[in-house]
Amino acid sequence: MHRRGVGAGAIAKKKLAEAKYKERGTVLAEDQIAQMSKQLETFKTHLEEFASKHKQEIRKSSQFRVQFQEMCATIGVDPLASGKGFWSEMLGVGDFYYELGVQIIEVCLALKHRNGGLITLDELHHRVLKGRGKFAQDVSQDDLVRAIKKLKAMGNGFGMIPVGGSYLVQSVPAELNMDHTVVLQLAEKKGYVTVSEIRDSLKWERERACHVLDHLLKEGLAWLDSQAAGEPQYWLPALFSELLSRDVTPEEANQMTP
């Protein structure tokens, strides 16, 4: 007996079934998207109601502000994205971070002759709080980080370098690559570093270590103590704890460089 081939009718029937399955799948996907969009819109409405109800706490409490920012992030809402609109008018957060950004710039400019444009996040936080006074809104390090990110987006040289579980805040448009960052991290514990320490810890050639240190000196981010015992020490004023307890003039800073 000869085996019967598949007829044209069967092929057409199969294609029709596949088309119906595909159409049904598309409808289901559209329904799911519509349902998710509705849920997000509902959540956004509730978030706006929450913000309206607790706007005083959001303005005054740094911890409350962090939690609110996290809630916003879950649905892709950025209260800092624009200086206008619901979030800015309702909460005033745009003005808050704008004013905070101005204070950060003022602190960094005032200390630039000491540290060359690098400052620890801890010291920046301390000085911003001191400048605001005890009756001003509380400011957390998270607030500083958010404000710095907005300053960074403006392209004016601001950035953050991870060091020892915290950050160094860079306020000058110096070109720092990964080599410079690693050396800054190495100097974090003592406030200074030597060529030998870099070679021993990072297994670098002397030329590479000297190149990085020379760049930091050139940019004003490091000071050279050429009379140190053993070998010259390259101090990072942003990490130099003694600078926090006394005033150092530009003339004194120049005396520490060759």
Summary of the structure (lengths in Angstrom):
residues: 258
radius of gyration: 28.8
end to end distance: 103.5
largest distance: 107.9
contacts: 679
relative contact order: 0.08
helix: 63%
strand: 8%
